[in-house]
Amino acid sequence: MMLCREGTAKGMDEMDEKTPGAKPAAQSFEQAAARIDEIVRLLEKGDAPLDKSLELFEEGAKLIKVCGKMLDKAEQRVALLQKGADGAPVESLFDVE
């Protein structure tokens, strides 16, 4: 949801404004991260009334949780190809540490 100058909501991650706690529509990690950046800018401006600031904060917190889950899934999918005993590639889990 993007805020226009008139204070109306529109955008790529439409939320049902009438349903508290509604989940944002499916979106890419990049879209969610961009929205989080936008929310941070809006909150840092300090122009929004308290109620709107709380809504933005809650939306941002939900998006951060969604992004975290996406990153966890991506991490689980990362695999490192190594040579096996017979010289053939063997797929193993990628260990960051």
C-alpha positions in Angstrom: 0.0 0.0 0.0 1.4 3.4 -1.0 0.3 6.6 0.5 -0.5 9.3 -2.0 -0.3 13.0 -1.1 -4.1 13.0 -0.5 -3.6 10.3 2.2 -5.3 7.6 0.1 -3.9 4.1 -0.1 -3.0 2.4 -3.3 -0.2 0.2 -4.5 1.3 -3.2 -5.1 0.6 -4.8 -1.7 -3.1 -4.0 -1.3 -4.4 -4.7 2.2 -8.0 -4.9 3.1 -8.3 -1.7 5.1 -11.6 -2.9 6.7 -10.1 -6.1 8.1 -7.7 -5.5 11.0 -4.6 -7.7 10.8 -5.2 -8.4 7.1 -2.2 -9.9 5.4 -0.5 -8.1 2.5 -1.0 -9.7 -0.9 1.8 -12.0 -2.1 4.9 -10.0 -3.1 8.5 -10.5 -3.9 11.2 -10.0 -1.3 12.3 -6.9 -3.2 8.8 -5.4 -3.2 8.5 -6.0 0.6 11.9 -4.5 1.3 11.0 -1.5 -0.8 7.8 -1.0 1.1 9.7 -1.3 4.4 12.1 1.5 3.2 9.1 3.6 2.3 7.5 3.0 5.7 10.7 4.0 7.4 10.9 7.2 5.4 7.3 8.1 6.2 7.8 7.4 10.0 11.0 9.4 10.0 9.2 12.4 8.5 7.0 12.5 11.5 4.0 14.0 9.6 1.6 11.2 10.1 -0.9 11.2 13.0 -0.3 8.7 15.8 -2.9 6.2 14.6 -1.5 6.2 11.1 2.1 5.9 12.4 1.0 2.9 14.5 -0.6 1.3 11.4 2.6 1.9 9.4 4.7 0.5 12.2 2.5 -2.7 12.4 2.6 -3.1 8.6 6.4 -2.7 8.6 6.8 -5.3 11.4 4.6 -7.8 9.5 6.7 -7.2 6.3 9.9 -7.7 8.3 8.6 -11.0 9.5 7.6 -12.0 6.0 11.1 -11.1 4.7 12.7 -13.1 7.4 10.7 -16.2 6.4 11.7 -15.6 2.8 15.3 -15.4 3.7 15.1 -18.6 5.8 13.6 -20.4 2.9 16.2 -19.1 0.5 19.0 -20.2 3.0 17.5 -23.7 3.1 17.6 -23.9 -0.7 21.2 -22.8 -1.0 23.4 -25.9 -1.8 27.1 -26.3 -2.3 28.2 -28.6 -5.1 31.3 -30.7 -4.1 33.1 -33.5 -5.7 32.2 -36.9 -4.3 34.5 -39.9 -3.9 33.9 -40.9 -7.5 34.5 -37.4 -8.8 30.8 -36.8 -9.5 29.2 -33.6 -8.1 27.5 -34.1 -4.8 25.0 -31.5 -3.4 25.3 -30.7 0.2 23.8 -28.0 2.5 25.6 -24.7 2.5 27.1 -24.0 5.9 27.7 -20.3 6.6 29.9 -20.9 9.6 
